[in-house]
Each structure stands twice: as C-alpha cells, then as structure tokens.
Amino acid sequence: MYRSELHALSAAITAALAKSTDHETRAHLEASRDEITKILDPKFLPPAPTAAPAAGGRGGE
C-alpha cells in the first residue's frame, strides 16, 4: 500500500515540476522525487536482521 502511495506521489511531483519555475521549489521537488525513487529501488533496501543466538537461562547465563 505504501509503495502505491509513493508511486502516486512521485507522479504528482513530476507534474508539479513541469509547472514550477522557482529554483528552490524545483530543487526540493527533484530531491523529493529522487528520495522516493531510492526508497522504491530494491537494491537500497536495508539488510534483513539476523537472528541472534538465544541466551540460556535467566540473566543470559
């Protein structure tokens, strides 16, 4: 569901970029779109957590 929202937001940003003439606004929109692209790219996913060995007994003994 989040991915769908990010795709829609990216499309809205692209449409806003076409209308924007202000340098600061364009820079913000481009940075936002780049960040969304990075979030949606699977090669940038954080590594899956590894299972820690179970501690034995109370207090880790």
C-alpha positions as CSV (number, residue, x, y, z in Angstrom):
1,M,0.0,0.0,0.0
2,Y,2.8,2.4,0.8
3,R,4.5,1.7,-2.4
4,S,1.4,2.6,-4.3
5,E,1.2,5.9,-2.4
6,L,4.8,6.6,-3.2
7,H,4.3,6.0,-6.9
8,A,1.3,8.4,-6.9
9,L,3.3,11.0,-5.0
10,S,6.2,10.7,-7.4
11,A,3.8,11.2,-10.4
12,A,2.3,14.3,-8.6
13,I,5.8,15.6,-8.1
14,T,6.7,15.1,-11.7
15,A,3.6,17.1,-12.7
16,A,4.4,19.9,-10.3
17,L,8.0,20.1,-11.7
18,A,6.5,20.8,-15.1
19,K,4.7,23.8,-13.7
20,S,7.4,25.1,-11.4
21,T,9.7,28.0,-12.3
22,D,11.1,28.8,-8.9
23,H,14.7,27.4,-8.4
24,E,14.3,26.4,-4.8
25,T,10.9,24.7,-5.3
26,R,12.3,22.7,-8.3
27,A,15.3,21.7,-6.2
28,H,13.1,20.5,-3.4
29,L,10.7,18.6,-5.7
30,E,13.7,16.9,-7.5
31,A,15.3,15.9,-4.2
32,S,11.9,14.5,-3.0
33,R,11.4,12.6,-6.3
34,D,15.0,11.2,-6.1
35,E,14.4,10.1,-2.5
36,I,11.2,8.3,-3.4
37,T,13.0,6.6,-6.3
38,K,15.7,5.4,-3.9
39,I,13.1,4.1,-1.4
40,L,11.3,2.2,-4.2
41,D,14.5,0.7,-5.5
42,P,15.0,-2.8,-4.0
43,K,18.8,-2.6,-4.1
44,F,18.7,0.1,-1.5
45,L,16.6,-2.0,1.0
46,P,18.3,-2.4,4.4
47,P,19.6,-5.9,5.1
48,A,17.3,-8.2,6.9
49,P,18.1,-8.6,10.6
50,T,19.9,-11.7,11.5
51,A,18.6,-13.9,14.3
52,A,20.7,-13.5,17.5
53,P,21.6,-16.7,19.3
54,A,19.3,-17.4,22.2
55,A,20.7,-16.7,25.6
56,G,20.4,-19.5,28.0
57,G,18.7,-19.2,31.4
58,R,17.9,-16.1,33.4
59,G,20.3,-13.2,33.1
60,G,21.9,-14.6,30.0
61,E,23.7,-17.4,31.8
